[in-house]
Amino acid sequence: MIFFIIINALCLSLANWLDEKNINHSVLLSANFILFIITVIACYIYARSLATDNAHAFVRSVMLVSFIKLMAIAISVFVYLQAAGENRSLYAVAGGMLLYIVYTVLEVNGAMKVNRQKNVEN
């Protein structure tokens, strides 16, 4: 949640500067929102997988969420590139992919931390 707020604040406060550098701040905000929504869904999926006694369920949930997130970003990039035409901002797409990596690292680290705590309690 904190990362989402920080990225939104940076994109909004640096909007003019980003636009001057040919980085569409609206694309970054959209990518950030999409990734945040998927991360919230991922937390729900992780919580369900941790509630089971099956150790493989957690690994499957991490792989499932990573696949869902990758497909959502790929579809979003394809739709954006088709809709934007010549006005597309490839730097903004690259920024969105960087956000994807950061969100994935933060999400998996958090899930692993919760999984370790669950294992210690058991």
N, CA, C and O atoms as CSV, one atom per row, in Angstrom:
chain,resi,resn,atom,element,x,y,z
A,1,MET,N,N,0.824,-1.181,0.000
A,1,MET,CA,C,0.000,0.000,0.000
A,1,MET,C,C,0.878,1.259,0.000
A,1,MET,O,O,0.592,2.225,-0.707
A,2,ILE,N,N,1.932,1.233,0.789
A,2,ILE,CA,C,2.816,2.399,0.884
A,2,ILE,C,C,3.508,2.649,-0.455
A,2,ILE,O,O,3.629,3.793,-0.891
A,3,PHE,N,N,3.962,1.573,-1.104
A,3,PHE,CA,C,4.624,1.716,-2.402
A,3,PHE,C,C,3.662,2.317,-3.424
A,3,PHE,O,O,4.053,3.179,-4.211
A,4,PHE,N,N,2.423,1.875,-3.418
A,4,PHE,CA,C,1.402,2.403,-4.329
A,4,PHE,C,C,1.220,3.904,-4.129
A,4,PHE,O,O,1.165,4.659,-5.100
A,5,ILE,N,N,1.129,4.331,-2.893
A,5,ILE,CA,C,0.944,5.751,-2.583
A,5,ILE,C,C,2.168,6.562,-2.988
A,5,ILE,O,O,2.035,7.659,-3.531
A,6,ILE,N,N,3.355,6.031,-2.730
A,6,ILE,CA,C,4.592,6.743,-3.086
A,6,ILE,C,C,4.683,6.929,-4.601
A,6,ILE,O,O,5.002,8.022,-5.070
A,7,ILE,N,N,4.408,5.876,-5.368
A,7,ILE,CA,C,4.485,5.971,-6.828
A,7,ILE,C,C,3.449,6.945,-7.359
A,7,ILE,O,O,3.750,7.735,-8.254
A,8,ASN,N,N,2.234,6.907,-6.825
A,8,ASN,CA,C,1.208,7.866,-7.259
A,8,ASN,C,C,1.629,9.296,-6.955
A,8,ASN,O,O,1.471,10.186,-7.791
A,9,ALA,N,N,2.159,9.513,-5.774
A,9,ALA,CA,C,2.586,10.861,-5.399
A,9,ALA,C,C,3.716,11.348,-6.307
A,9,ALA,O,O,3.719,12.499,-6.743
A,10,LEU,N,N,4.672,10.465,-6.587
A,10,LEU,CA,C,5.771,10.853,-7.473
A,10,LEU,C,C,5.275,11.156,-8.886
A,10,LEU,O,O,5.680,12.148,-9.491
A,11,CYS,N,N,4.403,10.305,-9.404
A,11,CYS,CA,C,3.890,10.522,-10.774
A,11,CYS,C,C,3.102,11.820,-10.874
A,11,CYS,O,O,3.211,12.544,-11.863
A,12,LEU,N,N,2.316,12.111,-9.858
A,12,LEU,CA,C,1.507,13.337,-9.904
A,12,LEU,C,C,2.348,14.589,-9.677
A,12,LEU,O,O,2.129,15.615,-10.320
A,13,SER,N,N,3.308,14.503,-8.764
A,13,SER,CA,C,4.115,15.693,-8.494
A,13,SER,C,C,5.141,15.959,-9.597
A,13,SER,O,O,5.523,17.107,-9.823
A,14,LEU,N,N,5.587,14.910,-10.280
A,14,LEU,CA,C,6.575,15.068,-11.347
A,14,LEU,C,C,5.952,14.930,-12.735
A,14,LEU,O,O,6.653,14.632,-13.703
A,15,ALA,N,N,4.655,15.144,-12.836
A,15,ALA,CA,C,3.945,14.913,-14.099
A,15,ALA,C,C,4.524,15.731,-15.252
A,15,ALA,O,O,4.763,15.191,-16.332
A,16,ASN,N,N,4.748,17.011,-15.036
A,16,ASN,CA,C,5.285,17.848,-16.111
A,16,ASN,C,C,6.689,17.417,-16.522
A,16,ASN,O,O,7.004,17.356,-17.711
A,17,TRP,N,N,7.529,17.121,-15.537
A,17,TRP,CA,C,8.885,16.675,-15.834
A,17,TRP,C,C,8.883,15.355,-16.594
A,17,TRP,O,O,9.629,15.194,-17.560
A,18,LEU,N,N,8.041,14.403,-16.161
A,18,LEU,CA,C,7.948,13.113,-16.851
A,18,LEU,C,C,7.472,13.287,-18.290
A,18,LEU,O,O,7.999,12.659,-19.208
A,19,ASP,N,N,6.473,14.144,-18.476
A,19,ASP,CA,C,5.954,14.375,-19.826
A,19,ASP,C,C,7.013,15.016,-20.730
A,19,ASP,O,O,7.083,14.708,-21.920
A,20,GLU,N,N,7.833,15.903,-20.170
A,20,GLU,CA,C,8.908,16.516,-20.948
A,20,GLU,C,C,9.948,15.483,-21.386
A,20,GLU,O,O,10.564,15.624,-22.443
A,21,LYS,N,N,10.139,14.449,-20.571
A,21,LYS,CA,C,11.103,13.387,-20.879
A,21,LYS,C,C,10.475,12.282,-21.733
A,21,LYS,O,O,11.068,11.217,-21.904
A,22,ASN,N,N,9.279,12.533,-22.266
A,22,ASN,CA,C,8.546,11.581,-23.106
A,22,ASN,C,C,8.149,10.323,-22.336
A,22,ASN,O,O,8.114,9.224,-22.889
A,23,ILE,N,N,7.851,10.508,-21.046
A,23,ILE,CA,C,7.344,9.426,-20.197
A,23,ILE,C,C,5.931,9.837,-19.782
A,23,ILE,O,O,5.758,10.725,-18.947
A,24,ASN,N,N,4.947,9.204,-20.353
A,24,ASN,CA,C,3.560,9.556,-20.084
A,24,ASN,C,C,3.204,9.154,-18.648
A,24,ASN,O,O,3.147,7.969,-18.318
A,25,HIS,N,N,2.969,10.156,-17.807
A,25,HIS,CA,C,2.692,9.876,-16.400
A,25,HIS,C,C,1.359,9.151,-16.220
A,25,HIS,O,O,1.197,8.411,-15.250
A,26,SER,N,N,0.414,9.342,-17.115
A,26,SER,CA,C,-0.871,8.644,-17.023
A,26,SER,C,C,-0.698,7.142,-17.219
A,26,SER,O,O,-1.389,6.344,-16.586
A,27,VAL,N,N,0.218,6.766,-18.091
A,27,VAL,CA,C,0.495,5.341,-18.310
A,27,VAL,C,C,1.111,4.736,-17.052
A,27,VAL,O,O,0.760,3.623,-16.663
A,28,LEU,N,N,2.020,5.459,-16.421
A,28,LEU,CA,C,2.624,4.967,-15.183
A,28,LEU,C,C,1.584,4.841,-14.072
A,28,LEU,O,O,1.586,3.867,-13.319
A,29,LEU,N,N,0.701,5.824,-13.975
A,29,LEU,CA,C,-0.357,5.750,-12.972
A,29,LEU,C,C,-1.275,4.566,-13.231
A,29,LEU,O,O,-1.683,3.876,-12.296
A,30,SER,N,N,-1.599,4.329,-14.491
A,30,SER,CA,C,-2.466,3.194,-14.838
A,30,SER,C,C,-1.780,1.869,-14.521
A,30,SER,O,O,-2.400,0.964,-13.963
A,31,ALA,N,N,-0.513,1.755,-14.875
A,31,ALA,CA,C,0.235,0.528,-14.583
A,31,ALA,C,C,0.316,0.303,-13.075
A,31,ALA,O,O,0.165,-0.823,-12.600
A,32,ASN,N,N,0.552,1.362,-12.341
A,32,ASN,CA,C,0.619,1.263,-10.891
A,32,ASN,C,C,-0.719,0.795,-10.320
A,32,ASN,O,O,-0.746,-0.043,-9.419
A,33,PHE,N,N,-1.818,1.323,-10.831
A,33,PHE,CA,C,-3.144,0.934,-10.349
A,33,PHE,C,C,-3.431,-0.530,-10.671
A,33,PHE,O,O,-3.904,-1.273,-9.811
A,34,ILE,N,N,-3.150,-0.946,-11.897
A,34,ILE,CA,C,-3.392,-2.336,-12.293
A,34,ILE,C,C,-2.573,-3.290,-11.416
A,34,ILE,O,O,-3.088,-4.299,-10.933
A,35,LEU,N,N,-1.313,-2.963,-11.221
A,35,LEU,CA,C,-0.460,-3.822,-10.396
A,35,LEU,C,C,-0.899,-3.839,-8.940
A,35,LEU,O,O,-0.796,-4.870,-8.275
A,36,PHE,N,N,-1.381,-2.721,-8.442
A,36,PHE,CA,C,-1.866,-2.676,-7.063
A,36,PHE,C,C,-3.094,-3.560,-6.892
A,36,PHE,O,O,-3.187,-4.311,-5.921
A,37,ILE,N,N,-4.040,-3.478,-7.831
A,37,ILE,CA,C,-5.247,-4.305,-7.750
A,37,ILE,C,C,-4.873,-5.786,-7.797
A,37,ILE,O,O,-5.407,-6.590,-7.033
A,38,ILE,N,N,-3.964,-6.138,-8.684
A,38,ILE,CA,C,-3.549,-7.543,-8.779
A,38,ILE,C,C,-2.828,-7.974,-7.499
A,38,ILE,O,O,-2.965,-9.121,-7.074
A,39,THR,N,N,-2.072,-7.084,-6.892
A,39,THR,CA,C,-1.381,-7.403,-5.647
A,39,THR,C,C,-2.374,-7.639,-4.512
A,39,THR,O,O,-2.166,-8.527,-3.685
A,40,VAL,N,N,-3.439,-6.864,-4.463
A,40,VAL,CA,C,-4.475,-7.074,-3.447
A,40,VAL,C,C,-5.131,-8.446,-3.652
A,40,VAL,O,O,-5.367,-9.176,-2.690
A,41,ILE,N,N,-5.419,-8.785,-4.904
A,41,ILE,CA,C,-5.983,-10.101,-5.204
A,41,ILE,C,C,-4.983,-11.193,-4.831
A,41,ILE,O,O,-5.364,-12.244,-4.314
A,42,ALA,N,N,-3.712,-10.939,-5.094
A,42,ALA,CA,C,-2.668,-11.915,-4.766
A,42,ALA,C,C,-2.598,-12.175,-3.266
A,42,ALA,O,O,-2.410,-13.314,-2.839
A,43,CYS,N,N,-2.747,-11.140,-2.477
A,43,CYS,CA,C,-2.720,-11.313,-1.023
A,43,CYS,C,C,-3.855,-12.230,-0.572
A,43,CYS,O,O,-3.680,-13.050,0.329
A,44,TYR,N,N,-5.004,-12.088,-1.197
A,44,TYR,CA,C,-6.137,-12.965,-0.885
A,44,TYR,C,C,-5.812,-14.411,-1.274
A,44,TYR,O,O,-6.091,-15.338,-0.514
A,45,ILE,N,N,-5.227,-14.596,-2.451
A,45,ILE,CA,C,-4.864,-15.942,-2.906
A,45,ILE,C,C,-3.809,-16.552,-1.985
A,45,ILE,O,O,-3.893,-17.731,-1.643
A,46,TYR,N,N,-2.824,-15.763,-1.586
A,46,TYR,CA,C,-1.791,-16.258,-0.679
A,46,TYR,C,C,-2.388,-16.647,0.671
A,46,TYR,O,O,-2.025,-17.677,1.238
A,47,ALA,N,N,-3.286,-15.838,1.177
A,47,ALA,CA,C,-3.909,-16.135,2.468
A,47,ALA,C,C,-4.681,-17.452,2.400
A,47,ALA,O,O,-4.634,-18.255,3.333
A,48,ARG,N,N,-5.385,-17.667,1.303
A,48,ARG,CA,C,-6.120,-18.934,1.144
A,48,ARG,C,C,-5.165,-20.114,1.069
A,48,ARG,O,O,-5.434,-21.168,1.646
A,49,SER,N,N,-4.044,-19.946,0.359
A,49,SER,CA,C,-3.108,-21.066,0.222
A,49,SER,C,C,-2.392,-21.353,1.539
A,49,SER,O,O,-2.044,-22.501,1.817
A,50,LEU,N,N,-2.172,-20.336,2.339
A,50,LEU,CA,C,-1.510,-20.548,3.630
A,50,LEU,C,C,-2.445,-21.188,4.651
A,50,LEU,O,O,-1.990,-21.766,5.638
A,51,ALA,N,N,-3.748,-21.085,4.415
A,51,ALA,CA,C,-4.720,-21.680,5.330
A,51,ALA,C,C,-4.776,-23.195,5.188
A,51,ALA,O,O,-5.269,-23.878,6.086
A,52,THR,N,N,-4.284,-23.730,4.085
A,52,THR,CA,C,-4.296,-25.178,3.881
A,52,THR,C,C,-3.033,-25.806,4.466
A,52,THR,O,O,-2.042,-25.122,4.717
A,53,ASP,N,N,-3.088,-27.099,4.675
A,53,ASP,CA,C,-1.919,-27.813,5.182
A,53,ASP,C,C,-1.005,-28.294,4.058
A,53,ASP,O,O,0.078,-28.817,4.321
A,54,ASN,N,N,-1.429,-28.122,2.827
A,54,ASN,CA,C,-0.655,-28.561,1.672
A,54,ASN,C,C,0.484,-27.571,1.408
A,54,ASN,O,O,0.241,-26.398,1.122
A,55,ALA,N,N,1.716,-28.049,1.505
A,55,ALA,CA,C,2.882,-27.175,1.315
A,55,ALA,C,C,3.009,-26.719,-0.134
A,55,ALA,O,O,3.536,-25.639,-0.400
A,56,HIS,N,N,2.540,-27.518,-1.056
A,56,HIS,CA,C,2.652,-27.178,-2.474
A,56,HIS,C,C,1.646,-26.103,-2.891
A,56,HIS,O,O,1.821,-25.456,-3.924
A,57,ALA,N,N,0.611,-25.915,-2.102
A,57,ALA,CA,C,-0.413,-24.923,-2.444
A,57,ALA,C,C,0.178,-23.519,-2.467
A,57,ALA,O,O,-0.193,-22.703,-3.311
A,58,PHE,N,N,1.088,-23.235,-1.551
A,58,PHE,CA,C,1.699,-21.914,-1.512
A,58,PHE,C,C,2.540,-21.667,-2.756
A,58,PHE,O,O,2.468,-20.593,-3.354
A,59,VAL,N,N,3.333,-22.654,-3.146
A,59,VAL,CA,C,4.178,-22.515,-4.338
A,59,VAL,C,C,3.299,-22.335,-5.576
A,59,VAL,O,O,3.592,-21.498,-6.429
A,60,ARG,N,N,2.226,-23.114,-5.675
A,60,ARG,CA,C,1.312,-22.971,-6.809
A,60,ARG,C,C,0.665,-21.595,-6.830
A,60,ARG,O,O,0.469,-21.020,-7.900
A,61,SER,N,N,0.332,-21.065,-5.666
A,61,SER,CA,C,-0.297,-19.748,-5.624
A,61,SER,C,C,0.671,-18.657,-6.065
A,61,SER,O,O,0.262,-17.718,-6.749
A,62,VAL,N,N,1.947,-18.758,-5.690
A,62,VAL,CA,C,2.948,-17.775,-6.122
A,62,VAL,C,C,3.096,-17.826,-7.640
A,62,VAL,O,O,3.151,-16.789,-8.302
A,63,MET,N,N,3.161,-19.031,-8.182
A,63,MET,CA,C,3.295,-19.172,-9.633
A,63,MET,C,C,2.043,-18.665,-10.353
A,63,MET,O,O,2.151,-18.004,-11.385
A,64,LEU,N,N,0.865,-18.967,-9.821
A,64,LEU,CA,C,-0.391,-18.520,-10.426
A,64,LEU,C,C,-0.471,-17.000,-10.457
A,64,LEU,O,O,-0.812,-16.414,-11.484
A,65,VAL,N,N,-0.163,-16.371,-9.351
A,65,VAL,CA,C,-0.237,-14.912,-9.278
A,65,VAL,C,C,0.779,-14.266,-10.208
A,65,VAL,O,O,0.471,-13.269,-10.861
A,66,SER,N,N,1.975,-14.813,-10.277
A,66,SER,CA,C,2.985,-14.268,-11.186
A,66,SER,C,C,2.517,-14.372,-12.631
A,66,SER,O,O,2.714,-13.447,-13.419
A,67,PHE,N,N,1.903,-15.489,-12.978
A,67,PHE,CA,C,1.381,-15.665,-14.335
A,67,PHE,C,C,0.235,-14.699,-14.618
A,67,PHE,O,O,0.193,-14.088,-15.685
A,68,ILE,N,N,-0.691,-14.555,-13.676
A,68,ILE,CA,C,-1.823,-13.632,-13.849
A,68,ILE,C,C,-1.313,-12.207,-14.023
A,68,ILE,O,O,-1.781,-11.472,-14.893
A,69,LYS,N,N,-0.361,-11.828,-13.198
A,69,LYS,CA,C,0.175,-10.465,-13.264
A,69,LYS,C,C,0.884,-10.220,-14.594
A,69,LYS,O,O,0.715,-9.164,-15.203
A,70,LEU,N,N,1.669,-11.184,-15.042
A,70,LEU,CA,C,2.379,-11.057,-16.304
A,70,LEU,C,C,1.400,-10.951,-17.476
A,70,LEU,O,O,1.600,-10.138,-18.378
A,71,MET,N,N,0.354,-11.764,-17.467
A,71,MET,CA,C,-0.641,-11.711,-18.542
A,71,MET,C,C,-1.402,-10.385,-18.523
A,71,MET,O,O,-1.667,-9.805,-19.576
A,72,ALA,N,N,-1.750,-9.912,-17.341
A,72,ALA,CA,C,-2.473,-8.640,-17.243
A,72,ALA,C,C,-1.625,-7.494,-17.783
A,72,ALA,O,O,-2.131,-6.624,-18.492
A,73,ILE,N,N,-0.347,-7.494,-17.451
A,73,ILE,CA,C,0.537,-6.441,-17.945
A,73,ILE,C,C,0.734,-6.574,-19.450
A,73,ILE,O,O,0.738,-5.571,-20.164
A,74,ALA,N,N,0.897,-7.794,-19.937
A,74,ALA,CA,C,1.087,-7.995,-21.376
A,74,ALA,C,C,-0.137,-7.524,-22.163
A,74,ALA,O,O,-0.001,-6.867,-23.195
A,75,ILE,N,N,-1.315,-7.857,-21.677
A,75,ILE,CA,C,-2.547,-7.415,-22.346
A,75,ILE,C,C,-2.677,-5.899,-22.270
A,75,ILE,O,O,-3.055,-5.253,-23.247
A,76,SER,N,N,-2.363,-5.338,-21.111
A,76,SER,CA,C,-2.443,-3.880,-20.949
A,76,SER,C,C,-1.486,-3.158,-21.888
A,76,SER,O,O,-1.844,-2.146,-22.491
A,77,VAL,N,N,-0.270,-3.678,-22.009
A,77,VAL,CA,C,0.718,-3.068,-22.908
A,77,VAL,C,C,0.240,-3.168,-24.351
A,77,VAL,O,O,0.344,-2.202,-25.108
A,78,PHE,N,N,-0.277,-4.316,-24.733
A,78,PHE,CA,C,-0.776,-4.496,-26.103
A,78,PHE,C,C,-1.914,-3.522,-26.397
A,78,PHE,O,O,-1.921,-2.880,-27.447
A,79,VAL,N,N,-2.865,-3.408,-25.489
A,79,VAL,CA,C,-3.998,-2.492,-25.680
A,79,VAL,C,C,-3.499,-1.056,-25.754
A,79,VAL,O,O,-3.939,-0.288,-26.610
A,80,TYR,N,N,-2.578,-0.687,-24.857
A,80,TYR,CA,C,-2.044,0.679,-24.870
A,80,TYR,C,C,-1.329,0.988,-26.177
A,80,TYR,O,O,-1.550,2.042,-26.772
A,81,LEU,N,N,-0.472,0.076,-26.627
A,81,LEU,CA,C,0.278,0.328,-27.856
A,81,LEU,C,C,-0.644,0.441,-29.067
A,81,LEU,O,O,-0.389,1.239,-29.969
A,82,GLN,N,N,-1.703,-0.345,-29.093
A,82,GLN,CA,C,-2.661,-0.259,-30.189
A,82,GLN,C,C,-3.461,1.038,-30.121
A,82,GLN,O,O,-3.701,1.677,-31.146
A,83,ALA,N,N,-3.869,1.425,-28.929
A,83,ALA,CA,C,-4.704,2.624,-28.769
A,83,ALA,C,C,-3.900,3.909,-28.958
A,83,ALA,O,O,-4.409,4.879,-29.520
A,84,ALA,N,N,-2.668,3.924,-28.503
A,84,ALA,CA,C,-1.867,5.155,-28.552
A,84,ALA,C,C,-1.343,5.443,-29.950
A,84,ALA,O,O,-1.151,6.604,-30.313
A,85,GLY,N,N,-1.112,4.407,-30.731
A,85,GLY,CA,C,-0.601,4.621,-32.084
A,85,GLY,C,C,0.765,5.273,-32.069
A,85,GLY,O,O,1.688,4.794,-31.410
A,86,GLU,N,N,0.888,6.374,-32.804
A,86,GLU,CA,C,2.179,7.074,-32.896
A,86,GLU,C,C,2.521,7.867,-31.638
A,86,GLU,O,O,3.679,8.232,-31.440
A,87,ASN,N,N,1.544,8.137,-30.793
A,87,ASN,CA,C,1.772,8.927,-29.576
A,87,ASN,C,C,2.197,8.072,-28.388
A,87,ASN,O,O,2.154,8.535,-27.248
A,88,ARG,N,N,2.598,6.853,-28.637
A,88,ARG,CA,C,2.928,5.952,-27.537
A,88,ARG,C,C,4.234,6.373,-26.853
A,88,ARG,O,O,5.112,6.992,-27.454
A,89,SER,N,N,4.317,6.014,-25.592
A,89,SER,CA,C,5.490,6.321,-24.787
A,89,SER,C,C,6.139,5.013,-24.356
A,89,SER,O,O,5.703,4.374,-23.399
A,90,LEU,N,N,7.180,4.629,-25.072
A,90,LEU,CA,C,7.854,3.374,-24.752
A,90,LEU,C,C,8.581,3.451,-23.412
A,90,LEU,O,O,8.757,2.435,-22.739
A,91,TYR,N,N,9.001,4.651,-23.026
A,91,TYR,CA,C,9.640,4.815,-21.721
A,91,TYR,C,C,8.641,4.566,-20.589
A,91,TYR,O,O,9.000,4.023,-19.544
A,92,ALA,N,N,7.396,4.962,-20.803
A,92,ALA,CA,C,6.367,4.703,-19.800
A,92,ALA,C,C,6.075,3.210,-19.706
A,92,ALA,O,O,5.832,2.691,-18.617
A,93,VAL,N,N,6.097,2.518,-20.844
A,93,VAL,CA,C,5.907,1.069,-20.837
A,93,VAL,C,C,7.053,0.406,-20.079
A,93,VAL,O,O,6.829,-0.511,-19.290
A,94,ALA,N,N,8.273,0.866,-20.316
A,94,ALA,CA,C,9.430,0.335,-19.588
A,94,ALA,C,C,9.304,0.625,-18.096
A,94,ALA,O,O,9.658,-0.217,-17.271
A,95,GLY,N,N,8.805,1.801,-17.743
A,95,GLY,CA,C,8.569,2.128,-16.341
A,95,GLY,C,C,7.529,1.218,-15.716
A,95,GLY,O,O,7.656,0.815,-14.560
A,96,GLY,N,N,6.496,0.897,-16.489
A,96,GLY,CA,C,5.478,-0.040,-16.008
A,96,GLY,C,C,6.050,-1.423,-15.772
A,96,GLY,O,O,5.677,-2.100,-14.813
A,97,MET,N,N,6.951,-1.844,-16.638
A,97,MET,CA,C,7.591,-3.148,-16.449
A,97,MET,C,C,8.510,-3.129,-15.225
A,97,MET,O,O,8.629,-4.130,-14.519
A,98,LEU,N,N,9.150,-2.000,-14.979
A,98,LEU,CA,C,9.962,-1.863,-13.769
A,98,LEU,C,C,9.067,-1.950,-12.527
A,98,LEU,O,O,9.422,-2.591,-11.539
A,99,LEU,N,N,7.909,-1.299,-12.593
A,99,LEU,CA,C,6.951,-1.403,-11.486
A,99,LEU,C,C,6.512,-2.846,-11.280
A,99,LEU,O,O,6.347,-3.291,-10.144
A,100,TYR,N,N,6.320,-3.581,-12.378
A,100,TYR,CA,C,5.942,-4.999,-12.294
A,100,TYR,C,C,6.991,-5.780,-11.500
A,100,TYR,O,O,6.650,-6.590,-10.639
A,101,ILE,N,N,8.258,-5.530,-11.795
A,101,ILE,CA,C,9.332,-6.243,-11.099
A,101,ILE,C,C,9.341,-5.883,-9.616
A,101,ILE,O,O,9.463,-6.763,-8.763
A,102,VAL,N,N,9.213,-4.598,-9.309
A,102,VAL,CA,C,9.243,-4.168,-7.907
A,102,VAL,C,C,8.047,-4.737,-7.145
A,102,VAL,O,O,8.206,-5.244,-6.035
A,103,TYR,N,N,6.851,-4.656,-7.734
A,103,TYR,CA,C,5.666,-5.213,-7.085
A,103,TYR,C,C,5.826,-6.717,-6.854
A,103,TYR,O,O,5.448,-7.217,-5.795
A,104,THR,N,N,6.372,-7.433,-7.815
A,104,THR,CA,C,6.548,-8.874,-7.668
A,104,THR,C,C,7.522,-9.195,-6.541
A,104,THR,O,O,7.273,-10.094,-5.738
A,105,VAL,N,N,8.624,-8.463,-6.483
A,105,VAL,CA,C,9.604,-8.696,-5.417
A,105,VAL,C,C,8.988,-8.394,-4.049
A,105,VAL,O,O,9.129,-9.189,-3.120
A,106,LEU,N,N,8.315,-7.268,-3.921
A,106,LEU,CA,C,7.691,-6.915,-2.642
A,106,LEU,C,C,6.623,-7.929,-2.239
A,106,LEU,O,O,6.526,-8.312,-1.073
A,107,GLU,N,N,5.835,-8.350,-3.202
A,107,GLU,CA,C,4.743,-9.286,-2.937
A,107,GLU,C,C,5.266,-10.649,-2.502
A,107,GLU,O,O,4.784,-11.208,-1.517
A,108,VAL,N,N,6.235,-11.184,-3.216
A,108,VAL,CA,C,6.766,-12.508,-2.876
A,108,VAL,C,C,7.528,-12.448,-1.558
A,108,VAL,O,O,7.436,-13.379,-0.758
A,109,ASN,N,N,8.277,-11.376,-1.313
A,109,ASN,CA,C,8.956,-11.241,-0.016
A,109,ASN,C,C,7.960,-11.216,1.136
A,109,ASN,O,O,8.179,-11.862,2.161
A,110,GLY,N,N,6.878,-10.480,0.975
A,110,GLY,CA,C,5.851,-10.430,2.010
A,110,GLY,C,C,5.190,-11.780,2.219
A,110,GLY,O,O,4.947,-12.187,3.355
A,111,ALA,N,N,4.899,-12.472,1.133
A,111,ALA,CA,C,4.264,-13.785,1.244
A,111,ALA,C,C,5.207,-14.789,1.912
A,111,ALA,O,O,4.776,-15.606,2.727
A,112,MET,N,N,6.477,-14.724,1.568
A,112,MET,CA,C,7.449,-15.635,2.179
A,112,MET,C,C,7.596,-15.353,3.670
A,112,MET,O,O,7.746,-16.281,4.466
A,113,LYS,N,N,7.553,-14.088,4.049
A,113,LYS,CA,C,7.655,-13.725,5.456
A,113,LYS,C,C,6.465,-14.286,6.245
A,113,LYS,O,O,6.634,-14.823,7.340
A,114,VAL,N,N,5.269,-14.156,5.677
A,114,VAL,CA,C,4.073,-14.690,6.326
A,114,VAL,C,C,4.146,-16.208,6.388
A,114,VAL,O,O,3.759,-16.808,7.391
A,115,ASN,N,N,4.636,-16.835,5.324
A,115,ASN,CA,C,4.762,-18.290,5.295
A,115,ASN,C,C,5.743,-18.770,6.367
A,115,ASN,O,O,5.485,-19.767,7.042
A,116,ARG,N,N,6.870,-18.061,6.527
A,116,ARG,CA,C,7.837,-18.426,7.568
A,116,ARG,C,C,7.226,-18.298,8.958
A,116,ARG,O,O,7.442,-19.155,9.815
A,117,GLN,N,N,6.463,-17.233,9.183
A,117,GLN,CA,C,5.825,-17.040,10.484
A,117,GLN,C,C,4.833,-18.151,10.763
A,117,GLN,O,O,4.720,-18.624,11.894
A,118,LYS,N,N,4.115,-18.567,9.732
A,118,LYS,CA,C,3.156,-19.653,9.896
A,118,LYS,C,C,3.880,-20.948,10.240
A,118,LYS,O,O,3.419,-21.711,11.089
A,119,ASN,N,N,5.014,-21.200,9.584
A,119,ASN,CA,C,5.782,-22.421,9.852
A,119,ASN,C,C,6.388,-22.415,11.251
A,119,ASN,O,O,6.484,-23.466,11.886
A,120,VAL,N,N,6.793,-21.258,11.733
A,120,VAL,CA,C,7.357,-21.158,13.081
A,120,VAL,C,C,6.286,-21.429,14.123
A,120,VAL,O,O,6.542,-22.083,15.134
A,121,GLU,N,N,5.083,-20.922,13.873
A,121,GLU,CA,C,3.981,-21.126,14.812
A,121,GLU,C,C,3.556,-22.589,14.872
A,121,GLU,O,O,3.100,-23.060,15.914
A,122,ASN,N,N,3.702,-23.303,13.773
A,122,ASN,CA,C,3.298,-24.715,13.737
A,122,ASN,C,C,4.427,-25.528,14.216
A,122,ASN,O,O,4.323,-26.753,14.276
